Amino acid sequence: MPISIDEFQQGNIIDGSSNIVLDFLRSNRDQAFTQDEIIKGVNPNPTPESFIHFLSAMSSLQLQGLVEMREISTAKGSELYYKAT
């Protein structure tokens, strides 16, 4: 049965990479992570493609309001941290 565009817009699009990242962040809700920490958290042996998958996943998750990003000042300088909303 078809649904209206309004009903469709309320749904979430979550591909495989996004789902893996979101599961990781949700299972660690009490912490925020850098890009490298997330990539290594979901794939202990990351490849160059892991970075591309991460960027794609984060873009989708942030647009849907499922992940929040903040710039944090650290001893290393400024870093981006992510957490599940």
PDB file of N, CA, C and O in Angstrom, chain B, residues numbered from 101:
ATOM      1  N   MET B 101       0.850  -1.177   0.000  1.00  0.00           N
ATOM      2  CA  MET B 101       0.000   0.000   0.000  1.00  0.00           C
ATOM      3  C   MET B 101       0.898   1.243   0.000  1.00  0.00           C
ATOM      4  O   MET B 101       1.790   1.353   0.841  1.00  0.00           O
ATOM      5  N   PRO B 102       0.682   2.152  -0.902  1.00  0.00           N
ATOM      6  CA  PRO B 102       1.483   3.374  -0.955  1.00  0.00           C
ATOM      7  C   PRO B 102       1.276   4.228   0.297  1.00  0.00           C
ATOM      8  O   PRO B 102       0.233   4.164   0.948  1.00  0.00           O
ATOM      9  N   ILE B 103       2.301   5.031   0.615  1.00  0.00           N
ATOM     10  CA  ILE B 103       2.203   5.971   1.730  1.00  0.00           C
ATOM     11  C   ILE B 103       2.377   7.382   1.185  1.00  0.00           C
ATOM     12  O   ILE B 103       2.864   7.573   0.071  1.00  0.00           O
ATOM     13  N   SER B 104       1.979   8.351   1.971  1.00  0.00           N
ATOM     14  CA  SER B 104       2.115   9.748   1.545  1.00  0.00           C
ATOM     15  C   SER B 104       3.575  10.188   1.637  1.00  0.00           C
ATOM     16  O   SER B 104       4.386   9.553   2.311  1.00  0.00           O
ATOM     17  N   ILE B 105       3.891  11.271   0.957  1.00  0.00           N
ATOM     18  CA  ILE B 105       5.245  11.835   1.021  1.00  0.00           C
ATOM     19  C   ILE B 105       5.565  12.254   2.448  1.00  0.00           C
ATOM     20  O   ILE B 105       6.702  12.092   2.892  1.00  0.00           O
ATOM     21  N   ASP B 106       4.580  12.793   3.183  1.00  0.00           N
ATOM     22  CA  ASP B 106       4.808  13.185   4.578  1.00  0.00           C
ATOM     23  C   ASP B 106       5.224  11.988   5.424  1.00  0.00           C
ATOM     24  O   ASP B 106       6.146  12.086   6.233  1.00  0.00           O
ATOM     25  N   GLU B 107       4.545  10.855   5.239  1.00  0.00           N
ATOM     26  CA  GLU B 107       4.910   9.644   5.989  1.00  0.00           C
ATOM     27  C   GLU B 107       6.308   9.174   5.592  1.00  0.00           C
ATOM     28  O   GLU B 107       7.097   8.761   6.441  1.00  0.00           O
ATOM     29  N   PHE B 108       6.603   9.242   4.309  1.00  0.00           N
ATOM     30  CA  PHE B 108       7.912   8.830   3.811  1.00  0.00           C
ATOM     31  C   PHE B 108       9.018   9.690   4.406  1.00  0.00           C
ATOM     32  O   PHE B 108      10.063   9.171   4.798  1.00  0.00           O
ATOM     33  N   GLN B 109       8.799  10.996   4.476  1.00  0.00           N
ATOM     34  CA  GLN B 109       9.803  11.923   4.996  1.00  0.00           C
ATOM     35  C   GLN B 109      10.106  11.683   6.471  1.00  0.00           C
ATOM     36  O   GLN B 109      11.189  12.035   6.939  1.00  0.00           O
ATOM     37  N   GLN B 110       9.181  11.098   7.204  1.00  0.00           N
ATOM     38  CA  GLN B 110       9.393  10.838   8.624  1.00  0.00           C
ATOM     39  C   GLN B 110      10.283   9.619   8.863  1.00  0.00           C
ATOM     40  O   GLN B 110      10.784   9.425   9.971  1.00  0.00           O
ATOM     41  N   GLY B 111      10.478   8.817   7.853  1.00  0.00           N
ATOM     42  CA  GLY B 111      11.319   7.629   7.983  1.00  0.00           C
ATOM     43  C   GLY B 111      12.791   7.983   7.965  1.00  0.00           C
ATOM     44  O   GLY B 111      13.172   9.078   7.551  1.00  0.00           O
ATOM     45  N   ASN B 112      13.615   7.056   8.414  1.00  0.00           N
ATOM     46  CA  ASN B 112      15.064   7.241   8.425  1.00  0.00           C
ATOM     47  C   ASN B 112      15.709   6.347   7.379  1.00  0.00           C
ATOM     48  O   ASN B 112      15.367   5.172   7.244  1.00  0.00           O
ATOM     49  N   ILE B 113      16.639   6.921   6.652  1.00  0.00           N
ATOM     50  CA  ILE B 113      17.417   6.143   5.693  1.00  0.00           C
ATOM     51  C   ILE B 113      18.713   5.768   6.381  1.00  0.00           C
ATOM     52  O   ILE B 113      19.509   6.635   6.740  1.00  0.00           O
ATOM     53  N   ILE B 114      18.921   4.487   6.562  1.00  0.00           N
ATOM     54  CA  ILE B 114      20.143   4.043   7.214  1.00  0.00           C
ATOM     55  C   ILE B 114      20.741   2.912   6.375  1.00  0.00           C
ATOM     56  O   ILE B 114      20.189   1.814   6.310  1.00  0.00           O
ATOM     57  N   ASP B 115      21.882   3.200   5.733  1.00  0.00           N
ATOM     58  CA  ASP B 115      22.565   2.166   4.966  1.00  0.00           C
ATOM     59  C   ASP B 115      23.435   1.328   5.900  1.00  0.00           C
ATOM     60  O   ASP B 115      23.466   1.578   7.105  1.00  0.00           O
ATOM     61  N   GLY B 116      24.129   0.351   5.363  1.00  0.00           N
ATOM     62  CA  GLY B 116      24.939  -0.547   6.188  1.00  0.00           C
ATOM     63  C   GLY B 116      26.002   0.160   7.010  1.00  0.00           C
ATOM     64  O   GLY B 116      26.136  -0.101   8.205  1.00  0.00           O
ATOM     65  N   SER B 117      26.762   1.055   6.381  1.00  0.00           N
ATOM     66  CA  SER B 117      27.820   1.773   7.100  1.00  0.00           C
ATOM     67  C   SER B 117      27.243   2.662   8.189  1.00  0.00           C
ATOM     68  O   SER B 117      27.770   2.719   9.300  1.00  0.00           O
ATOM     69  N   SER B 118      26.165   3.350   7.869  1.00  0.00           N
ATOM     70  CA  SER B 118      25.532   4.237   8.849  1.00  0.00           C
ATOM     71  C   SER B 118      25.017   3.442  10.033  1.00  0.00           C
ATOM     72  O   SER B 118      25.146   3.871  11.179  1.00  0.00           O
ATOM     73  N   ASN B 119      24.439   2.292   9.761  1.00  0.00           N
ATOM     74  CA  ASN B 119      23.895   1.456  10.827  1.00  0.00           C
ATOM     75  C   ASN B 119      24.996   0.966  11.762  1.00  0.00           C
ATOM     76  O   ASN B 119      24.807   0.938  12.978  1.00  0.00           O
ATOM     77  N   ILE B 120      26.131   0.583  11.213  1.00  0.00           N
ATOM     78  CA  ILE B 120      27.257   0.106  12.025  1.00  0.00           C
ATOM     79  C   ILE B 120      27.772   1.230  12.926  1.00  0.00           C
ATOM     80  O   ILE B 120      28.005   1.021  14.117  1.00  0.00           O
ATOM     81  N   VAL B 121      27.948   2.422  12.352  1.00  0.00           N
ATOM     82  CA  VAL B 121      28.435   3.568  13.127  1.00  0.00           C
ATOM     83  C   VAL B 121      27.426   3.945  14.206  1.00  0.00           C
ATOM     84  O   VAL B 121      27.799   4.188  15.354  1.00  0.00           O
ATOM     85  N   LEU B 122      26.149   3.995  13.837  1.00  0.00           N
ATOM     86  CA  LEU B 122      25.117   4.372  14.803  1.00  0.00           C
ATOM     87  C   LEU B 122      25.034   3.354  15.943  1.00  0.00           C
ATOM     88  O   LEU B 122      24.884   3.736  17.103  1.00  0.00           O
ATOM     89  N   ASP B 123      25.130   2.072  15.621  1.00  0.00           N
ATOM     90  CA  ASP B 123      25.125   1.031  16.668  1.00  0.00           C
ATOM     91  C   ASP B 123      26.292   1.233  17.634  1.00  0.00           C
ATOM     92  O   ASP B 123      26.123   1.117  18.847  1.00  0.00           O
ATOM     93  N   PHE B 124      27.472   1.534  17.097  1.00  0.00           N
ATOM     94  CA  PHE B 124      28.651   1.766  17.931  1.00  0.00           C
ATOM     95  C   PHE B 124      28.426   2.954  18.865  1.00  0.00           C
ATOM     96  O   PHE B 124      28.680   2.861  20.065  1.00  0.00           O
ATOM     97  N   LEU B 125      27.949   4.070  18.311  1.00  0.00           N
ATOM     98  CA  LEU B 125      27.748   5.265  19.131  1.00  0.00           C
ATOM     99  C   LEU B 125      26.638   5.064  20.165  1.00  0.00           C
ATOM    100  O   LEU B 125      26.749   5.531  21.299  1.00  0.00           O
ATOM    101  N   ARG B 126      25.584   4.377  19.778  1.00  0.00           N
ATOM    102  CA  ARG B 126      24.485   4.132  20.722  1.00  0.00           C
ATOM    103  C   ARG B 126      24.906   3.190  21.849  1.00  0.00           C
ATOM    104  O   ARG B 126      24.425   3.310  22.975  1.00  0.00           O
ATOM    105  N   SER B 127      25.788   2.269  21.548  1.00  0.00           N
ATOM    106  CA  SER B 127      26.235   1.343  22.592  1.00  0.00           C
ATOM    107  C   SER B 127      27.238   2.003  23.538  1.00  0.00           C
ATOM    108  O   SER B 127      27.596   1.433  24.568  1.00  0.00           O
ATOM    109  N   ASN B 128      27.683   3.193  23.185  1.00  0.00           N
ATOM    110  CA  ASN B 128      28.613   3.966  24.008  1.00  0.00           C
ATOM    111  C   ASN B 128      28.060   5.373  24.230  1.00  0.00           C
ATOM    112  O   ASN B 128      28.780   6.361  24.082  1.00  0.00           O
ATOM    113  N   ARG B 129      26.787   5.456  24.584  1.00  0.00           N
ATOM    114  CA  ARG B 129      26.092   6.743  24.703  1.00  0.00           C
ATOM    115  C   ARG B 129      26.724   7.713  25.696  1.00  0.00           C
ATOM    116  O   ARG B 129      26.543   8.925  25.580  1.00  0.00           O
ATOM    117  N   ASP B 130      27.459   7.191  26.662  1.00  0.00           N
ATOM    118  CA  ASP B 130      28.030   8.051  27.696  1.00  0.00           C
ATOM    119  C   ASP B 130      29.375   8.658  27.288  1.00  0.00           C
ATOM    120  O   ASP B 130      30.054   9.273  28.111  1.00  0.00           O
ATOM    121  N   GLN B 131      29.757   8.486  26.025  1.00  0.00           N
ATOM    122  CA  GLN B 131      31.041   9.001  25.546  1.00  0.00           C
ATOM    123  C   GLN B 131      30.870   9.625  24.164  1.00  0.00           C
ATOM    124  O   GLN B 131      29.910   9.336  23.450  1.00  0.00           O
ATOM    125  N   ALA B 132      31.818  10.484  23.804  1.00  0.00           N
ATOM    126  CA  ALA B 132      31.899  11.042  22.456  1.00  0.00           C
ATOM    127  C   ALA B 132      33.243  10.614  21.879  1.00  0.00           C
ATOM    128  O   ALA B 132      34.206  10.421  22.620  1.00  0.00           O
ATOM    129  N   PHE B 133      33.310  10.467  20.560  1.00  0.00           N
ATOM    130  CA  PHE B 133      34.485   9.893  19.905  1.00  0.00           C
ATOM    131  C   PHE B 133      34.943  10.734  18.728  1.00  0.00           C
ATOM    132  O   PHE B 133      34.146  11.414  18.082  1.00  0.00           O
ATOM    133  N   THR B 134      36.249  10.677  18.460  1.00  0.00           N
ATOM    134  CA  THR B 134      36.802  11.295  17.258  1.00  0.00           C
ATOM    135  C   THR B 134      36.549  10.364  16.077  1.00  0.00           C
ATOM    136  O   THR B 134      36.157   9.209  16.239  1.00  0.00           O
ATOM    137  N   GLN B 135      36.783  10.901  14.899  1.00  0.00           N
ATOM    138  CA  GLN B 135      36.643  10.115  13.673  1.00  0.00           C
ATOM    139  C   GLN B 135      37.492   8.848  13.735  1.00  0.00           C
ATOM    140  O   GLN B 135      36.993   7.756  13.464  1.00  0.00           O
ATOM    141  N   ASP B 136      38.758   8.985  14.087  1.00  0.00           N
ATOM    142  CA  ASP B 136      39.652   7.823  14.134  1.00  0.00           C
ATOM    143  C   ASP B 136      39.187   6.793  15.151  1.00  0.00           C
ATOM    144  O   ASP B 136      39.274   5.590  14.901  1.00  0.00           O
ATOM    145  N   GLU B 137      38.695   7.255  16.294  1.00  0.00           N
ATOM    146  CA  GLU B 137      38.224   6.333  17.329  1.00  0.00           C
ATOM    147  C   GLU B 137      37.001   5.550  16.855  1.00  0.00           C
ATOM    148  O   GLU B 137      36.864   4.363  17.150  1.00  0.00           O
ATOM    149  N   ILE B 138      36.118   6.218  16.123  1.00  0.00           N
ATOM    150  CA  ILE B 138      34.932   5.530  15.605  1.00  0.00           C
ATOM    151  C   ILE B 138      35.331   4.524  14.543  1.00  0.00           C
ATOM    152  O   ILE B 138      34.873   3.381  14.560  1.00  0.00           O
ATOM    153  N   ILE B 139      36.185   4.947  13.616  1.00  0.00           N
ATOM    154  CA  ILE B 139      36.607   4.032  12.544  1.00  0.00           C
ATOM    155  C   ILE B 139      37.262   2.790  13.135  1.00  0.00           C
ATOM    156  O   ILE B 139      36.947   1.674  12.720  1.00  0.00           O
ATOM    157  N   LYS B 140      38.167   2.961  14.096  1.00  0.00           N
ATOM    158  CA  LYS B 140      38.827   1.809  14.722  1.00  0.00           C
ATOM    159  C   LYS B 140      37.876   1.026  15.619  1.00  0.00           C
ATOM    160  O   LYS B 140      38.064  -0.174  15.824  1.00  0.00           O
ATOM    161  N   GLY B 141      36.853   1.695  16.157  1.00  0.00           N
ATOM    162  CA  GLY B 141      35.870   1.016  16.991  1.00  0.00           C
ATOM    163  C   GLY B 141      34.963   0.084  16.212  1.00  0.00           C
ATOM    164  O   GLY B 141      34.517  -0.937  16.734  1.00  0.00           O
ATOM    165  N   VAL B 142      34.691   0.432  14.963  1.00  0.00           N
ATOM    166  CA  VAL B 142      33.813  -0.417  14.143  1.00  0.00           C
ATOM    167  C   VAL B 142      34.604  -1.343  13.227  1.00  0.00           C
ATOM    168  O   VAL B 142      34.056  -2.305  12.689  1.00  0.00           O
ATOM    169  N   ASN B 143      35.896  -1.051  13.048  1.00  0.00           N
ATOM    170  CA  ASN B 143      36.737  -1.889  12.188  1.00  0.00           C
ATOM    171  C   ASN B 143      38.166  -1.856  12.730  1.00  0.00           C
ATOM    172  O   ASN B 143      38.910  -0.916  12.452  1.00  0.00           O
ATOM    173  N   PRO B 144      38.556  -2.880  13.505  1.00  0.00           N
ATOM    174  CA  PRO B 144      39.890  -2.886  14.109  1.00  0.00           C
ATOM    175  C   PRO B 144      41.040  -2.831  13.093  1.00  0.00           C
ATOM    176  O   PRO B 144      42.159  -2.452  13.440  1.00  0.00           O
ATOM    177  N   ASN B 145      40.763  -3.208  11.850  1.00  0.00           N
ATOM    178  CA  ASN B 145      41.777  -3.167  10.790  1.00  0.00           C
ATOM    179  C   ASN B 145      41.277  -2.291   9.643  1.00  0.00           C
ATOM    180  O   ASN B 145      40.961  -2.798   8.567  1.00  0.00           O
ATOM    181  N   PRO B 146      41.205  -0.975   9.870  1.00  0.00           N
ATOM    182  CA  PRO B 146      40.630  -0.098   8.847  1.00  0.00           C
ATOM    183  C   PRO B 146      41.471  -0.039   7.574  1.00  0.00           C
ATOM    184  O   PRO B 146      42.690  -0.206   7.589  1.00  0.00           O
ATOM    185  N   THR B 147      40.767   0.205   6.483  1.00  0.00           N
ATOM    186  CA  THR B 147      41.394   0.376   5.164  1.00  0.00           C
ATOM    187  C   THR B 147      41.191   1.829   4.735  1.00  0.00           C
ATOM    188  O   THR B 147      40.451   2.561   5.391  1.00  0.00           O
ATOM    189  N   PRO B 148      41.828   2.256   3.657  1.00  0.00           N
ATOM    190  CA  PRO B 148      41.572   3.620   3.173  1.00  0.00           C
ATOM    191  C   PRO B 148      40.087   3.870   2.879  1.00  0.00           C
ATOM    192  O   PRO B 148      39.601   4.992   3.021  1.00  0.00           O
ATOM    193  N   GLU B 149      39.378   2.823   2.473  1.00  0.00           N
ATOM    194  CA  GLU B 149      37.952   2.955   2.186  1.00  0.00           C
ATOM    195  C   GLU B 149      37.145   3.209   3.457  1.00  0.00           C
ATOM    196  O   GLU B 149      36.046   3.759   3.388  1.00  0.00           O
ATOM    197  N   SER B 150      37.677   2.817   4.615  1.00  0.00           N
ATOM    198  CA  SER B 150      36.975   3.026   5.882  1.00  0.00           C
ATOM    199  C   SER B 150      36.679   4.509   6.096  1.00  0.00           C
ATOM    200  O   SER B 150      35.622   4.862   6.618  1.00  0.00           O
ATOM    201  N   PHE B 151      37.595   5.366   5.701  1.00  0.00           N
ATOM    202  CA  PHE B 151      37.419   6.808   5.846  1.00  0.00           C
ATOM    203  C   PHE B 151      36.255   7.295   4.987  1.00  0.00           C
ATOM    204  O   PHE B 151      35.448   8.110   5.434  1.00  0.00           O
ATOM    205  N   ILE B 152      36.171   6.801   3.766  1.00  0.00           N
ATOM    206  CA  ILE B 152      35.092   7.187   2.853  1.00  0.00           C
ATOM    207  C   ILE B 152      33.748   6.721   3.403  1.00  0.00           C
ATOM    208  O   ILE B 152      32.769   7.467   3.380  1.00  0.00           O
ATOM    209  N   HIS B 153      33.706   5.493   3.893  1.00  0.00           N
ATOM    210  CA  HIS B 153      32.461   4.968   4.468  1.00  0.00           C
ATOM    211  C   HIS B 153      32.061   5.789   5.695  1.00  0.00           C
ATOM    212  O   HIS B 153      30.879   6.057   5.911  1.00  0.00           O
ATOM    213  N   PHE B 154      33.044   6.181   6.489  1.00  0.00           N
ATOM    214  CA  PHE B 154      32.769   6.993   7.682  1.00  0.00           C
ATOM    215  C   PHE B 154      32.134   8.326   7.279  1.00  0.00           C
ATOM    216  O   PHE B 154      31.110   8.716   7.840  1.00  0.00           O
ATOM    217  N   LEU B 155      32.727   9.018   6.321  1.00  0.00           N
ATOM    218  CA  LEU B 155      32.208  10.319   5.894  1.00  0.00           C
ATOM    219  C   LEU B 155      30.786  10.207   5.366  1.00  0.00           C
ATOM    220  O   LEU B 155      29.932  11.043   5.662  1.00  0.00           O
ATOM    221  N   SER B 156      30.545   9.173   4.587  1.00  0.00           N
ATOM    222  CA  SER B 156      29.206   8.951   4.044  1.00  0.00           C
ATOM    223  C   SER B 156      28.202   8.678   5.160  1.00  0.00           C
ATOM    224  O   SER B 156      27.102   9.231   5.168  1.00  0.00           O
ATOM    225  N   ALA B 157      28.590   7.824   6.093  1.00  0.00           N
ATOM    226  CA  ALA B 157      27.701   7.476   7.204  1.00  0.00           C
ATOM    227  C   ALA B 157      27.410   8.696   8.069  1.00  0.00           C
ATOM    228  O   ALA B 157      26.255   8.950   8.411  1.00  0.00           O
ATOM    229  N   MET B 158      28.439   9.451   8.424  1.00  0.00           N
ATOM    230  CA  MET B 158      28.255  10.602   9.301  1.00  0.00           C
ATOM    231  C   MET B 158      27.388  11.666   8.658  1.00  0.00           C
ATOM    232  O   MET B 158      26.544  12.267   9.322  1.00  0.00           O
ATOM    233  N   SER B 159      27.584  11.899   7.404  1.00  0.00           N
ATOM    234  CA  SER B 159      26.779  12.897   6.705  1.00  0.00           C
ATOM    235  C   SER B 159      25.302  12.547   6.801  1.00  0.00           C
ATOM    236  O   SER B 159      24.480  13.396   7.148  1.00  0.00           O
ATOM    237  N   SER B 160      24.968  11.317   6.500  1.00  0.00           N
ATOM    238  CA  SER B 160      23.584  10.859   6.556  1.00  0.00           C
ATOM    239  C   SER B 160      23.027  10.919   7.976  1.00  0.00           C
ATOM    240  O   SER B 160      21.908  11.389   8.184  1.00  0.00           O
ATOM    241  N   LEU B 161      23.793  10.451   8.944  1.00  0.00           N
ATOM    242  CA  LEU B 161      23.324  10.413  10.331  1.00  0.00           C
ATOM    243  C   LEU B 161      23.141  11.812  10.909  1.00  0.00           C
ATOM    244  O   LEU B 161      22.202  12.046  11.670  1.00  0.00           O
ATOM    245  N   GLN B 162      24.018  12.735  10.564  1.00  0.00           N
ATOM    246  CA  GLN B 162      23.887  14.112  11.050  1.00  0.00           C
ATOM    247  C   GLN B 162      22.673  14.801  10.425  1.00  0.00           C
ATOM    248  O   GLN B 162      21.942  15.515  11.112  1.00  0.00           O
ATOM    249  N   LEU B 163      22.460  14.591   9.138  1.00  0.00           N
ATOM    250  CA  LEU B 163      21.306  15.203   8.473  1.00  0.00           C
ATOM    251  C   LEU B 163      19.999  14.714   9.082  1.00  0.00           C
ATOM    252  O   LEU B 163      19.015  15.452   9.130  1.00  0.00           O
ATOM    253  N   GLN B 164      19.990  13.482   9.542  1.00  0.00           N
ATOM    254  CA  GLN B 164      18.786  12.913  10.141  1.00  0.00           C
ATOM    255  C   GLN B 164      18.667  13.225  11.630  1.00  0.00           C
ATOM    256  O   GLN B 164      17.680  12.856  12.268  1.00  0.00           O
ATOM    257  N   GLY B 165      19.668  13.901  12.181  1.00  0.00           N
ATOM    258  CA  GLY B 165      19.621  14.265  13.590  1.00  0.00           C
ATOM    259  C   GLY B 165      19.905  13.105  14.530  1.00  0.00           C
ATOM    260  O   GLY B 165      19.546  13.161  15.707  1.00  0.00           O
ATOM    261  N   LEU B 166      20.545  12.054  14.027  1.00  0.00           N
ATOM    262  CA  LEU B 166      20.841  10.880  14.845  1.00  0.00           C
ATOM    263  C   LEU B 166      22.205  10.959  15.511  1.00  0.00           C
ATOM    264  O   LEU B 166      22.470  10.266  16.493  1.00  0.00           O
ATOM    265  N   VAL B 167      23.066  11.809  14.969  1.00  0.00           N
ATOM    266  CA  VAL B 167      24.417  11.987  15.510  1.00  0.00           C
ATOM    267  C   VAL B 167      24.712  13.483  15.595  1.00  0.00           C
ATOM    268  O   VAL B 167      24.359  14.256  14.704  1.00  0.00           O
ATOM    269  N   GLU B 168      25.356  13.861  16.671  1.00  0.00           N
ATOM    270  CA  GLU B 168      25.743  15.255  16.890  1.00  0.00           C
ATOM    271  C   GLU B 168      27.261  15.363  16.828  1.00  0.00           C
ATOM    272  O   GLU B 168      27.972  14.479  17.306  1.00  0.00           O
ATOM    273  N   MET B 169      27.751  16.446  16.240  1.00  0.00           N
ATOM    274  CA  MET B 169      29.184  16.690  16.132  1.00  0.00           C
ATOM    275  C   MET B 169      29.502  18.005  16.829  1.00  0.00           C
ATOM    276  O   MET B 169      28.768  18.985  16.698  1.00  0.00           O
ATOM    277  N   ARG B 170      30.608  18.013  17.575  1.00  0.00           N
ATOM    278  CA  ARG B 170      31.081  19.251  18.216  1.00  0.00           C
ATOM    279  C   ARG B 170      32.587  19.358  18.082  1.00  0.00           C
ATOM    280  O   ARG B 170      33.301  18.355  18.103  1.00  0.00           O
ATOM    281  N   GLU B 171      33.057  20.586  17.944  1.00  0.00           N
ATOM    282  CA  GLU B 171      34.489  20.857  17.911  1.00  0.00           C
ATOM    283  C   GLU B 171      34.947  21.090  19.348  1.00  0.00           C
ATOM    284  O   GLU B 171      34.414  21.953  20.045  1.00  0.00           O
ATOM    285  N   ILE B 172      35.932  20.321  19.781  1.00  0.00           N
ATOM    286  CA  ILE B 172      36.423  20.373  21.150  1.00  0.00           C
ATOM    287  C   ILE B 172      37.901  20.753  21.139  1.00  0.00           C
ATOM    288  O   ILE B 172      38.682  20.204  20.362  1.00  0.00           O
ATOM    289  N   SER B 173      38.285  21.698  22.007  1.00  0.00           N
ATOM    290  CA  SER B 173      39.691  22.070  22.146  1.00  0.00           C
ATOM    291  C   SER B 173      40.367  21.061  23.068  1.00  0.00           C
ATOM    292  O   SER B 173      39.907  20.810  24.182  1.00  0.00           O
ATOM    293  N   THR B 174      41.463  20.489  22.583  1.00  0.00           N
ATOM    294  CA  THR B 174      42.228  19.519  23.360  1.00  0.00           C
ATOM    295  C   THR B 174      43.689  19.939  23.368  1.00  0.00           C
ATOM    296  O   THR B 174      44.058  20.941  22.756  1.00  0.00           O
ATOM    297  N   ALA B 175      44.515  19.169  24.063  1.00  0.00           N
ATOM    298  CA  ALA B 175      45.952  19.450  24.092  1.00  0.00           C
ATOM    299  C   ALA B 175      46.557  19.366  22.688  1.00  0.00           C
ATOM    300  O   ALA B 175      47.559  20.022  22.404  1.00  0.00           O
ATOM    301  N   LYS B 176      45.951  18.562  21.813  1.00  0.00           N
ATOM    302  CA  LYS B 176      46.429  18.422  20.440  1.00  0.00           C
ATOM    303  C   LYS B 176      45.926  19.538  19.531  1.00  0.00           C
ATOM    304  O   LYS B 176      46.326  19.633  18.370  1.00  0.00           O
ATOM    305  N   GLY B 177      45.060  20.367  20.059  1.00  0.00           N
ATOM    306  CA  GLY B 177      44.431  21.405  19.250  1.00  0.00           C
ATOM    307  C   GLY B 177      42.935  21.150  19.201  1.00  0.00           C
ATOM    308  O   GLY B 177      42.363  20.578  20.129  1.00  0.00           O
ATOM    309  N   SER B 178      42.322  21.564  18.145  1.00  0.00           N
ATOM    310  CA  SER B 178      40.881  21.406  17.994  1.00  0.00           C
ATOM    311  C   SER B 178      40.572  20.075  17.292  1.00  0.00           C
ATOM    312  O   SER B 178      41.179  19.749  16.272  1.00  0.00           O
ATOM    313  N   GLU B 179      39.622  19.311  17.852  1.00  0.00           N
ATOM    314  CA  GLU B 179      39.225  18.035  17.254  1.00  0.00           C
ATOM    315  C   GLU B 179      37.709  17.949  17.194  1.00  0.00           C
ATOM    316  O   GLU B 179      37.011  18.527  18.026  1.00  0.00           O
ATOM    317  N   LEU B 180      37.204  17.222  16.201  1.00  0.00           N
ATOM    318  CA  LEU B 180      35.780  16.990  16.083  1.00  0.00           C
ATOM    319  C   LEU B 180      35.414  15.719  16.817  1.00  0.00           C
ATOM    320  O   LEU B 180      36.064  14.686  16.653  1.00  0.00           O
ATOM    321  N   TYR B 181      34.376  15.796  17.623  1.00  0.00           N
ATOM    322  CA  TYR B 181      33.867  14.634  18.372  1.00  0.00           C
ATOM    323  C   TYR B 181      32.424  14.392  17.981  1.00  0.00           C
ATOM    324  O   TYR B 181      31.678  15.324  17.680  1.00  0.00           O
ATOM    325  N   TYR B 182      32.041  13.115  17.991  1.00  0.00           N
ATOM    326  CA  TYR B 182      30.700  12.699  17.599  1.00  0.00           C
ATOM    327  C   TYR B 182      30.066  11.867  18.703  1.00  0.00           C
ATOM    328  O   TYR B 182      30.744  11.139  19.428  1.00  0.00           O
ATOM    329  N   LYS B 183      28.719  11.996  18.815  1.00  0.00           N
ATOM    330  CA  LYS B 183      27.980  11.163  19.752  1.00  0.00           C
ATOM    331  C   LYS B 183      26.574  10.948  19.196  1.00  0.00           C
ATOM    332  O   LYS B 183      26.069  11.740  18.402  1.00  0.00           O
ATOM    333  N   ALA B 184      25.961   9.851  19.639  1.00  0.00           N
ATOM    334  CA  ALA B 184      24.580   9.586  19.257  1.00  0.00           C
ATOM    335  C   ALA B 184      23.677  10.557  19.999  1.00  0.00           C
ATOM    336  O   ALA B 184      23.946  10.907  21.148  1.00  0.00           O
ATOM    337  N   THR B 185      22.608  10.994  19.346  1.00  0.00           N
ATOM    338  CA  THR B 185      21.673  11.913  19.997  1.00  0.00           C
ATOM    339  C   THR B 185      20.627  11.140  20.768  1.00  0.00           C
ATOM    340  O   THR B 185      19.747  11.739  21.386  1.00  0.00           O
TER     341      THR B 185
END
